[in-house]
Each structure stands twice: as C-alpha cells, then as structure tokens.
Amino acid sequence: MATKTLGIILNGATGRICRTQHIRGGLAQIIAEGGLLVGEDVIMPRLLLAGRNDARLSEVAREFSIKEWTTDLDGALADPDFEVFFDAAATHLRLDTLNRAIDAGKHIYTEKPIAPSVAEGLELMRRADEKELYHGAVEDKLFLPGFRKLRNLVEKGFLGRVIGFRLEFGWWVFDGIDAESQRPSWNYTAAGGGGLLSDMHPHWRYVIEGILGPITRVACSAWTAQPERIDEQGKRYDVDVEDATATLLELKNGARGAILSSWARRVRGDDLVTFQIDGTGGSAVAGLRKCWAQSAAETPRIEGFNMGPDAETMDFEIDYDSNWIEVDEGAPYKNPYRFGWEGYIHHVVSGKPFPHSLAAGVRDVQLAEASATASDEHSWVELPELT
C-alpha cells in the first residue's frame, strides 16, 4: 500500500465556510487520520491556502498545521504540484476564478452557486469537460444526519406514495440599525451576488431532488422584508435583493410541495430548517440532526376543531407531537462536508463517478433562476432536464 499526495489549492481559505467546515470538518480530519484509502493507495491531501490577507492566512495555517499559503493566486494556479482547485471565495468572482483554474488545467471543486446563471454554468462545465478535468459542486446539506434519516425512510418505502412536502428555513438576521447583523452585507446586494434565492435555493434543489426526485416546475413569490441595512463600515444602504421567499413545486412523481425561506422570521419549532414529507404509508419530518416519523397505523383520528362553550373546554391540551417516533441514528456522525471531499477525491484519483458534479451544480442554479423568473413574471416556470 503506497501513500500518494494530492495537492489541493483552497481559495478563500480564511472565510468561515472554508475554515470551519471544509478544513476543520473535512480535510484536516482526513489528514489527521493518515489519509484516505482509494483502491490500494492512501491519498494524503497537501493543502495550499489562498486568499487576500497574509496575516489571516498564516493564522489559519497555524491552526491546522498547514505549511503552505499564498496571496498570489496566479502563482498557485501555475504550480504543477497542486492538481485540484477549490473555490469558497466571493460569490460574484467565482465564475471568473473557476475559468482561470480551468485554463490552468486544474480539476475543480467549488462552493455554490457555481455560476450566476444556467447558461454560464453550462459553458463552465463544457470548458472543463473539453479539457477532461474532474469537477464537482459542494452539496453538503444532503448529508446532514436528519436528512440522511429522512432519505433512508423514503428509500425503504416507509412513506408509501409521496403526496406532499414542506421545507421551512430561516431565522431573524438583524439589520445593523438596532443590532449588529450576523451576515455580511454582500448577502443583501445584487452587485455582491446576494439574495436568498441564489444563496439557499441551490441547496434546496439537491435536497429535494436527492430525496424525492426531479422537480418539473415552480411558482414563486420573492420579496424584501428589510429594505434598509447598515454595512460593516456603518454605512446605510438599500437592499436590492430578496430576503424572503415562498415557492411552490411540482415533482415528476406527481407530488406537490413548498419551500418557505426567510432571513426575517423568528424561530419557533424543532430546528432552523425542517423538511416534512407526507405519504400514504406515513409521514416524516427532519431537522439538521433529528428525524421523526409517524406511520399510517399510528396516525391519530382528528375530527376537526373541538370548540367548547368556554376556553377551558377547548382542545388546548392535546399533544400532537406525542404521536411521532424519533428515528434512531443509522450511522456514526460524519461532517457533511467530509462526505463531499471523500467522494470528490475518489473521483479525481480513481475516476469513480461523482453525483455532485458541475452538472448537479448547474441544476442547483436552475432552481434559483427559475424561481426568480417565476416571481418576476407571476407565473409557473418549467425546469427541463439539462443537456
């Protein structure tokens, strides 16, 4: 058994997602465990951190005992020792950055959205395929423990014929006026690549299609709930993108459902995101970690609202949650981002198929793009298969 090195450039290494998820939750663990077994070889990632701030890069390097970092992205792309380029930097710069990596002959793995539009994403994929480069898009949410349990119930047939679903997500993001915002200001400007549709609908596409199957068409309403905010420099600015959305979806299998997402909702419920699926055989609802199920046999008979003559005789005390059973842990926890890295490394080293390619990334963009069009035109928009 031989140990081989795989050089990986991590662009945007000082950002929260790259630092806390991709490095700490994925690559650093693989390195600490002695590499990843691919066939008869052990693949050891060799990381080159890339970014704009040398001091912050050196800080991340020290935290994870990484020896190499640079602010010279062109120099990193020219280095033949690093075959893979990963991008988690600014969204509005991503398309140009990925094209530069393709020009340099690098295999690419990238955060979402992979491109501002479907057309640009398809062209990006065409260029990568022409150079016979391996490519992938991060689709981490599908590997959250709660969603893995939910998918397992669907695959086992527990739900029977799926009838409907509902995905709810979000929390209150302060506007910076009365309290400091928890999200960077670029999330709220078109120029910065912001907007809730482009930020979160790519996630919901692969979650819904990965568990239930293809989406065929959508209708959507997107709006700005908080129209004015204060940025990191204390400057007021107008929000010119949506921060709340309601989307209706039809699936190829006949099921209908909805996505409700908002950065202007206060949390009450089981989790920051919940995904409920209802079927003829039962129902299940998952959050980030946990999942609950209710079979058809365990479904209580509800006749309607029981209104007594006064407040004391109304059905206030019924515990509807008690009829749901928590789904057991099916496997030891693994960081969702690590699933992606392990699959992508196998793809690059052995040629093993990788379902989360740029084709999947384009499909993610397609849902966001179609939803935006549906909101602007107040109409249903088809999601055709991409070729």
N, C-alpha and C positions, 0 to 999 in steps of 0.2 A: 504494500500500500504506500503510494507516494503522496507527498504533500505538495500541492501546487498553489501558486499565488495568483489571485485575480485582482488587478488594480482597478479601483473604483474612485472616480472623482465625485465628490459630494458638493454640488454648488448650492449656495445658500445654507451652508453648514451651521451658521450661528443663529438661524431662525428657530423658533420654538418647535415647529413640526420636525425639522431635520434633527435638531439636537436631542429633544426629549423622546421622540418616537422612533425615527429611523436609526439613529445611532444607539441611544441608550436601550431602547426596546427591542432592537433587531440586530444590527451589525456588531455592536460591542459584545452582545451575548454570544453570538456565533464565534467571534474571535476568542472570547474567554473560555469557551468550551472546546477550543482546539480546532476549529474549522467545521466545515460542512461536508459530509460524506456524499460524493456524487460518483456513482459507479464504484470503481475500485480506488478512486483517488479522494484525498481530503483537500478541499478547496479553502484556502485561507485568504479572506479579504484583506487587501492592502489599501488603506484609505488615504486619500489626498483631499484635505478640506479646502474649499474655495469660497471666497467671499470678498467683501469690500473693506473690512476693518481688521487690520492685522492684530490689534490687541485682543479683540473678541475671538478671532480665530485661534490665537495662541491659548486663550483661556479654555476653549472647547477642547483643544488638543491635549492640554494638561489634564483635564477632567477624565478623558478616556484613554490617556497614554498613547495618543496618536503622534507620530513623529513628523508628519509632513503636512504643511498647509501653505496656501499662497493667495495673494490678491491678484495674481496675473492669470486670468482665465485663459487667454490665448496661449500662454506658455504651458498651462496644464493640458489643454487640448492637443498641443503638439507633442506631448510626451508619449512615446510608444509603450511605456511600461504600464499605462493605465488604459485598459480596453473599454471600460464602461463609464458612461457619463450619467449622473443622476442629477435632476434639477428639482429644487424645492425653493427657489428664489422667487423674485417678484413675478406675479401672475402676468402682468402686462408686458413683461420682457421675455416670457417663456418661449414663444414661437420662434423668435429670432435666435435665442440661445440654443434651442434644440436643433435648429437648422445649422448653426455653426458646428455643433457637435457631430451632426451627420456629415457635414463637409470634411470634418477631421477624421472620419471613418470610425467613430465610436459607436458601440452599442448603447442604446439609450433606455433609461427608465425614468419616469417623471411623475411628479405630483399632478393633480388635476387643477383646473381644466387643462387639457393638453394643448388647446388652441382656442382662439376667440370664436371660431365658427366651424361648422361641419366641413365646409369646403376647404378651409385652411388645414384642418386636421387630416383630411383625406390626402391632401397634397404632401403633408409631412410624412404620412405613412408610405405614400408612393415613393418618395425620395429614399426613405430608409430601406424599403424592400428592394429598390433598384441596386443598392449597394450591398444587399444581402446582410443587413445588420439585424441583430436581435433587438426587439423593442418591447416595452411594457409600460403600463399605466398603473399607478397606485390605486387599488380598490380595497382599502383596508376594512371598511365597515362591515363587509360581508362576513368577516372572520371574528366579529365581536361574539363573546360567549352566548349572549342572548339570542342573536340572530342565527348562530350555528345550531342551537337547540331548536329554533323555530323551523329552520330548513330541514332538519332531521325529521321533525314531525310531519312535514309536508311530504317528504320522500317516502316515509313509511306508510303514507296513506291515512294517517290518523284523522285528518280533516275531511276526508271524503272529497266530493266535488266542491272546489272552492267557489264561493258565491260572491264574497266581497272582502275588502280590506281597508284599513285606515292607518296611515302613518302620520304621527304628530311629533313635531320637533320644535325646540327653541327655548329661549329664556329672555329675560329683560337685559338689554345692553344699554347702559347709561349713556346719555348724550354728551357728557362732558361739561354740561352747563351747571346742573345741580350736583352731579357726582362724576368722578373721573370714569371715562369709558374703559371697558375691558377689552375692546377690539381696536386694532389700528384704523386710522382714518381712511386709508385707501379702500377699505371694505365698503365705503359709502360714497365712492366717486366712480363714475364711468371711466375717467381717464386712468384711474389706478387699477382697473379691471375688477371693480367691486360689483356688488349686487347679490342678493340672496339666491336668485335662480342659478347664476353661474357658480356660486360658492357651494350650494348644497344639493341642487337637483342632479348633478353628475353622480353624487353618492347614492341618491335615492333610485336612480336608474338601475345601477348594477345590483343594489339590494333587492329591489322588486323583481327584476328580471332573473336574478340569480336564484331566487326562491320560488317565484310563481310563473315565470315565463315571459315571453315578449309582450311589450306594450304596443298597441296598434294606433291609438290616437289619444289626444289630450285636449282639455279645455282648461283655461287658467285665468285667474284674476291676480294681478300683482300690483302692489301699491306701496307708497312711502308713508309709514306711520309716524316717524320722527323726522320732519323735514329740515331741521337745522341742528348742527352739531358743532362742537369745538374740537380742533385737532390737537396734536401733541405739542404744538407751539403756542397754544392758547388762542388760536385764530378761529373765529366763527366761519363756517362755510355751509352752503346749501347742499343737501343730499340730493343727488340726481339719479339715484338708482333705487330699486325696491328693497324694502327690509321686511316685507310680509307678503305671503303668497298663499293662495288656495288653488289646488289643482285637482281636476277630475281626470281619471284614466280609465281606458278600456283595454283589456288584455286579449290576446289571441285566443285564450281558452274560454272566453266569454265572461270572466269575472270583471266587476267594476270596483273602483276604489277611489280614495282621495289621499292627497298629501296636504297637510296643513303645516306650514313652516313660518316662523316669525322670530325676529330679534326684538319684538316688542310685546312679549307675553310673559306673565308671571307664572312660575312653575307651581302646579298642584297636580300630583299624580305620582305614579311609580318611578318615573325616570325623566331625563331630559329629552329622550326620544322613546316612543313606544310604537310598535308595529303590531296591529291586531289583524288576524286573518280568520274569517268565518267560513265554515263549510258545512255540508250536510252531515258529516260524521262528527263534527265538533268544532271548537274554536281554540285559538291560542293567541297569546299576546306576549311580546318580548320587549325588554328594555336592553340597555347596554350589556348587562351581566345576567339577569334572571329572565326566566320564561315561565308562564303559567298556562295551563290547558284545562279545558272543560269538554268532556265527551258529550255526545248526544244523550246518552243514558243519564248523565249527571246534570243535564240542563234543567233548571227549575221551571215549573209552570208559572208563568206570570200572566194574570188575567187582565191587568191594567192598573190604573191609579186607584188605590183604595182611599177615598176621602171620607173621613168620619165627620160627625157633626161638629167636632172641635179639633184643635191641634193635637190634643192628647191621643186621639183615636186614629190619626193618620199613620201610614206605614213608614214612620221615620226610622225605626229601629232595625229594619231588615238589612242584614249584612250580605250583600250580593257577592262580595269577594270570597266569602267562605265556601262557595261552590266551585272554586278554582283550585287546582292542584299544581304545586310548583314542580317543574320538570327538573329531574336530577342532573347533576353535572355529568356530561358524557365523556369528557377527557380533561386531563390537566390543562390549566390555563397557559396559553401562549400569547404573547403580544400580537395583535392583529397585523402590525406592520412586519413582523418577522415572517409570517406566512408568505407575504408578498416577496420578501427578499429571498427566502429559501426557494420558492418556485421560480423566480427570475434567474437566480444563479444556476439552478439546474438547467434552465432553458438555454443560457449562454454557453455553459460548459458542455452539455450533452446533446443539445438540440431538442430536448424533451418539450412537447407542446406546452404553451403557457396561455391559459384562457384570458389573462388580463393584458392582452397586447394593445397596441395603439388602436386596433380596430374596436376593441371594447372602450377605449378612451374616447374615440370619436362618437360612439353610440351614447356615451355619457353626456357629451356636449350636445348631441342631437336632442335629448330630452329638454335640456335647459333652453336651447334655441327654439324648439317647437313651443314650449310653454310661454316664452316671451312673445312669440308671434301670436299665439292664441289670445294672450292678454291684450295685445295691441289691437287685434282685429275683432275681438269679442266673438271668436268662432272656435270650432273644433279643428285641430290640425293633425294630419296623419303623420305617423312615424314609420316610413317604409324601411324595409331591410336595406342595409348599406352594402354596396358592392365596390 
